[in-house]
């Protein structure tokens, strides 16, 4: 299974920080997922619309001037990073999954990524875009260019999400852990989709995803999945 660090390595270092991304890279992940929102006229890497859970600030991210947001501290004493700071850190080290937390930002995120990689457009092929917003997912599909598209879902049924993924010619479908079964993985594979699962942290869940044949998992503890893969590989060799 591919190992995708969820918000970096959120189980070890404060989520969506540069420190979390560095830890994920040091652990040897196959990719990094992070969240994007806007603050003022800039794109920042932050999961929640509000600030209390992940910073020492209060209120709503979008209502705060960027300078004030950047003066706040995360649990590990860092600043909330700008999108371009994360891109500078991870580009060339691991593919990325950019999850867009506000659907209206679809065009802005694509434009920002195209601008950042203007000198190296092939690097866009290592970018995977996703969002829970159904309308925004369709917008991403029409504008993604070289970038890949993942259909991310939570409240709708697997069947509905699968139909959307096929209609949009998506590259992958991102299953919640509770939907992982051999039948769903097979159905997605038959539709030509890569199957990723979120968020997989516990040993039993890692083993279940492997048994069902998923292609990759998002994990707060990527080292656990890496260790499972290594151990499983050793056992397969012994057989």
Secondary structure, DSSP 8 states (H G I E B T S, - for coil): -EEEEETTTTTTS-TTSHHHHHHHHHHT-SEEEEEEEEETTEEEE-S-SBSTTTBS--SBGGGS-HHHHHTS-BTTS----BHHHHHHHHTTTSEEEEEESSGGGHHHHHHHHHHHTGGGGGGGGGEEEE-S-HHHHHHHHHH-TTSEEEEE-SSS-HHHHHHHHHHTT-SEEEEEGGG--HHHHHHHHHTT-EEEEE---SHHHHHHHHHHT-SEEEES-HHHHHHHHHHHHHHHHH-
